[in-house]
């Protein structure tokens, strides 16, 4: 499920990140301030990282919590470590798609 969910989240957050602001005219206002362009893009990237990490973490915790309640089996420390590693790689996977989407949003005119 995460292999479908993570790219969609990354693309949905990134496709309109820069081009949407350019279209609305808010990008000119932001860049009129003494702010470097890379700070704007990095800020958007960090905000998306936080949002995606939160979404993936909550989804994983709810899924594992539901499984514990239904099955009645508590995970071992090794399984918890595997789950944490899964969350880390899922976030990296989603952020790869976000990075591609924000790149395309930056170079596109519309």
C-alpha positions, 0 to 999 in steps of 0.5 A: 500500500505504501508503494502507491501512497508515498509517490502520490503524496510526494507528487501532490505536494510538489506539483504546484509548489512553485508554479502555483505561487508564480501563477498567483503572483505570490512568488514575486512578493516573496522574492521581493524580500531579501530572501534567497531563492534556495531558501524558499525552495528548501523551506518548502522541501522541509515543510513537505518532509515534516508533513510526509514524515507525520503522515507516514508515521501516523499511518504506520502507528495506526496500522500496527496498533490495529494489528496488535489489537486484532491479533493480540501479538506484541511486536519484538524489538527487532520488529519495531526496528524494522518498522522504524526503518520502513518508515524512514525508507518510505519517507525517503521514497516519497521525498524523492517524488516530491523533489522531482515534482518541485523540480518540474514545478520550478522549471515549468511556466504554468 
